[in-house]
C-alpha cells in the first residue's frame, strides 16, 4: 500500500470538530463544530467556502446530498436542519427527537434524511414535502444510536446497547447482531458484503452481512471513552480507524495486519475520519484541526 502523507491542514476555528465528512464526489468536505456551526471546505486547496449557523448547540454530524445542493445536520439541541448549500440558509428544521441527535445522513437519492438520537430512535424525514413529523420511527434500540449508514435498500444502525441492526427495506426485515461491547460506529464495505463495527473495547470487527459471522478483528488502537469512527478505503483493501492516542491505523482487510500508522497528533484523540469515495485521500479530525492525507507524489505539482 502506498504511504500516505499530509496534503492539507484545515485550521477550522470551531472549538472542537465533532465530525468531518467528504461530500458525494470527494471534492468538498464538511466540518461540524462544538461552536454550533458547520463549515464547507475545499480541502484540496485548504479553502473555507461557507459557514452555516442556526443550531443552538454543538453540531454532531452532517451529510451532503447526492447532488451537493443540500446539507443535513444534527445537533445536541435535539434538532435536524436541512440547508441550502448555495444560500447558506436553513430550509427546514425538524424537531421530533426527545434528546441529542447524534448522527444523520441522506438516503441514496437524497429524498429522505435519516437521524439517530440519544432517545434510542431512528427517524426518517421526508425532505421533499413540508411535513414536520418523521415519516417513520424505528424504536428497536434500547440505548443511544451512535451511527447510521444507508444504502439503496439497507440501513445499518449501531447502538450503545451493544447491537448492530441491519434493516432490509426491500424485504421488510430487521437483523440484529449482539456484538458484546458498545458499538461506537459502523460502516459498510463498498461491495456490500460486510460491515465494519468499531467497539468500545478498542477493537474493530468485520462481520459477514448475510450470515452475521465474525470474519476478522483489528486491534492496536485505543478507544478509551471516545466514540471512535472507522472507514473502509475505496478499494475495500484496508480498514481504517482513529485512535484516542492520536494515530490513524490502517489494517489489511484480509490479514488484519497493520500496514501503516498516520500520526495526526500526540495523545489527542482522532475521533472522526472520512475516506474519499473513489481516491486514496483520508480526512482526520483532531480537536480543532482537520488533516487531509494523500499519496505522496514524487513529481512537484
C-alpha positions in Angstrom: 0.0 0.0 0.0 1.2 3.5 -0.9 2.4 5.5 2.0 0.2 8.5 2.8 1.5 11.9 3.8 -0.2 15.1 4.9 -1.6 17.0 2.0 -3.5 19.8 3.7 -4.3 21.1 7.1 -7.5 22.9 7.9 -7.5 25.2 10.9 -11.2 25.1 11.5 -11.6 27.6 14.4 -14.7 25.7 15.6 -13.6 24.9 19.1 -13.7 21.1 18.7 -14.6 19.2 15.5 -17.2 16.6 16.2 -17.4 15.2 12.7 -15.7 15.6 9.3 -17.4 14.3 6.1 -16.4 14.2 2.4 -19.2 15.1 0.1 -20.5 12.6 -2.5 -17.7 13.0 -5.0 -15.0 13.9 -2.6 -14.3 17.4 -3.9 -15.6 19.2 -0.8 -15.9 18.4 2.9 -18.0 19.4 5.9 -16.8 20.0 9.4 -19.2 20.0 12.4 -18.1 22.1 15.3 -18.7 22.5 19.0 -19.2 26.2 18.1 -22.7 25.3 16.8 -21.6 25.8 13.2 -21.0 23.7 10.1 -18.3 24.7 7.6 -17.9 23.8 4.0 -14.4 23.4 2.6 -12.4 22.6 -0.4 -9.8 20.5 1.4 -7.7 20.0 -1.7 -7.0 23.8 -1.7 -7.4 24.4 2.0 -10.1 27.0 1.4 -13.2 27.6 3.6 -16.2 28.2 1.3 -19.2 28.8 3.6 -20.3 28.7 7.2 -23.8 27.5 8.2 -25.1 28.8 11.6 -28.5 28.0 13.1 -28.1 25.3 15.6 -28.5 26.2 19.3 -25.8 23.7 20.5 -22.9 21.6 19.2 -23.3 20.1 15.7 -22.6 16.4 16.0 -22.9 15.2 12.4 -23.7 16.4 8.9 -24.0 15.0 5.3 -24.2 16.3 1.8 -26.9 15.3 -0.6 -26.3 13.3 -3.8 -26.2 16.4 -6.0 -24.4 18.5 -3.4 -27.2 21.1 -3.3 -28.3 20.4 0.3 -26.7 19.6 3.6 -28.5 17.9 6.5 -27.1 18.4 10.0 -27.9 17.4 13.6 -27.1 18.7 17.0 -27.3 18.2 20.7 -30.1 20.9 20.5 -32.4 17.9 19.5 -32.9 19.2 16.0 -32.1 18.2 12.4 -31.7 21.1 9.9 -31.8 20.9 6.1 -29.7 23.6 4.5 -29.4 25.2 1.1 -25.7 24.9 0.2 -25.6 28.0 -2.0 -27.5 30.5 0.1 -26.4 29.1 3.4 -30.0 29.3 4.7 -31.8 26.7 6.7 -34.8 25.4 4.7 -36.3 23.1 7.2 -35.9 22.5 10.9 -37.1 19.1 12.2 -37.8 18.6 15.9 -39.0 15.1 16.6 -36.3 13.7 18.8 -36.6 13.9 22.6 -32.8 14.2 23.1 -29.5 15.0 21.3 -29.4 13.9 17.7 -26.0 12.0 17.3 -25.9 11.1 13.7 -27.6 12.0 10.4 -27.4 11.0 6.7 -29.3 11.0 3.5 -30.8 8.1 1.7 -29.3 7.2 -1.8 -31.5 9.6 -3.8 -31.5 12.3 -1.0 -35.3 12.4 -0.8 -35.1 11.4 2.9 -32.9 12.3 5.9 -32.3 9.6 8.5 -31.3 10.6 12.0 -30.3 8.7 15.2 -30.6 10.0 18.7 -29.8 9.6 22.4 -33.6 8.9 22.7 -32.8 5.4 21.2 -34.8 6.1 18.0 -34.0 6.4 14.3 -36.3 8.9 12.5 -37.0 9.3 8.8 -37.7 12.8 7.5 -39.3 13.5 4.1 -37.4 16.5 2.8 -39.4 16.8 -0.4 -42.6 17.5 1.4 -43.3 20.2 4.0 -44.1 17.6 6.6 -42.6 18.3 10.0 -43.1 14.9 11.7 -41.0 11.9 10.9 -42.4 9.6 8.2 -41.3 6.6 10.2 -39.5 6.0 13.5 -37.5 2.9 14.4 -37.7 2.0 18.0 -35.8 -1.3 18.2 -32.7 0.0 20.0 -32.5 0.0 23.8 -29.9 2.8 24.1 -28.3 5.7 22.2 -27.9 5.4 18.4 -24.3 6.0 17.6 -24.2 5.8 13.8 -26.3 5.2 10.7 -25.3 4.0 7.2 -27.8 3.9 4.4 -27.5 2.2 1.0 -30.1 1.9 -1.8 -32.1 -0.7 0.2 -30.4 -1.2 3.6 -29.9 0.8 6.8 -27.2 -0.2 9.3 -27.7 1.3 12.8 -25.3 0.9 15.7 -26.1 1.5 19.4 -24.7 1.7 22.9 -26.9 -1.3 23.6 -24.1 -3.4 22.0 -26.2 -4.3 19.0 -25.8 -3.5 15.3 -29.1 -3.7 13.4 -29.5 -4.1 9.7 -32.8 -3.2 8.1 -33.6 -4.6 4.7 -36.1 -2.2 3.2 -36.9 -4.5 0.2 -37.7 -7.5 2.4 -39.1 -5.5 5.3 -36.7 -7.4 7.7 -34.5 -6.4 10.6 -31.5 -8.4 11.6 -30.0 -7.7 15.0 -26.5 -8.8 15.9 -25.3 -8.7 19.5 -21.6 -7.7 19.5 -20.8 -7.8 23.2 -19.5 -4.3 23.5 -20.8 -0.8 22.9 -20.7 -0.2 19.1 -19.4 3.3 18.5 -19.5 3.3 14.7 -20.5 1.2 11.8 -19.6 1.3 8.1 -20.2 -1.0 5.1 -17.7 -2.3 2.6 -18.2 -1.0 -0.9 -19.1 -4.4 -2.3 -22.0 -4.5 0.2 -21.0 -7.9 1.6 -19.6 -6.9 5.1 -20.0 -4.4 7.8 -17.3 -3.0 10.0 -18.0 -2.1 13.6 -15.9 0.0 16.0 -16.3 -1.2 19.6 -15.6 0.3 22.9 -13.1 -2.5 23.8 -10.6 -1.0 21.4 -11.3 -3.4 18.6 -12.8 -3.0 15.1 -14.7 -6.1 13.9 -15.5 -7.2 10.4 -18.8 -9.2 10.0 -20.3 -11.0 7.1 -23.5 -9.1 6.4 -25.6 -12.1 5.4 -24.5 -14.8 7.9 -23.5 -12.4 10.8 -20.2 -14.3 11.1 -17.3 -12.5 12.6 -14.6 -12.6 9.9 -11.8 -10.5 11.4 -10.8 -8.4 14.4 -8.5 -5.4 14.1 -6.5 -4.3 17.2 -3.8 -1.9 18.3 -5.6 1.4 18.5 -7.2 2.7 21.8 -10.8 3.9 22.0 -11.0 4.8 25.8 -14.3 6.6 26.3 -14.4 8.2 22.8 -16.8 7.3 20.0 -14.1 6.4 17.6 -15.0 6.1 13.9 -13.9 3.7 11.2 -13.7 3.7 7.4 -13.0 1.3 4.6 -10.9 2.6 1.7 -12.3 2.9 -1.8 -10.9 -0.5 -2.9 -12.1 -2.5 0.1 -8.5 -3.5 0.8 -8.0 -1.7 4.1 -9.9 -1.0 7.3 -9.1 2.4 8.9 -9.7 3.7 12.4 -8.9 6.7 14.5 -7.5 6.3 18.0 -7.7 8.0 21.3 -3.9 8.3 21.2 -3.7 10.5 18.1 -2.9 8.0 15.4 -4.9 6.6 12.5 -4.5 2.9 11.9 -4.6 1.1 8.5 -5.1 -2.7 8.6 -5.2 -5.1 5.7 -8.8 -6.3 5.5 -7.8 -9.9 4.9 -4.8 -10.5 7.1 -5.7 -7.8 9.8 -2.0 -6.8 10.0 -1.4 -3.1 10.5 0.1 -1.7 7.3 0.6 1.9 8.3 0.0 4.3 11.1 -0.6 8.0 10.5 0.3 10.3 13.4 -2.2 13.2 13.5 -1.2 14.4 17.0 0.4 13.2 20.2 -2.1 11.8 22.7 -5.1 13.8 21.4 -8.0 11.7 20.1 -8.7 11.3 16.4 -12.4 10.7 16.7 -13.8 11.4 13.2 -12.4 10.2 9.9 -13.8 10.3 6.4 -12.4 8.4 3.3 -12.7 9.8 -0.2 -15.4 7.9 -2.1 -13.0 6.9 -5.0 -9.5 8.1 -4.5 -6.8 7.5 -1.8 -7.5 10.5 0.4 -8.4 10.5 4.1 -9.7 13.3 6.3 -8.9 13.0 10.0 -10.3 15.3 12.7 -8.5 16.0 16.0 -9.6 18.8 18.3 -9.8 21.9 16.1 -7.8 20.7 13.2 -8.6 18.5 10.1 -5.8 16.9 8.1 -6.2 15.6 4.6 -3.8 12.7 3.9 -3.0 11.5 0.4 -0.4 9.6 -1.6 3.0 11.2 -1.7 3.8 12.4 -5.2 7.4 12.3 -6.4 6.8 15.0 -9.0 6.2 18.5 -7.9 2.7 19.6 -8.9 
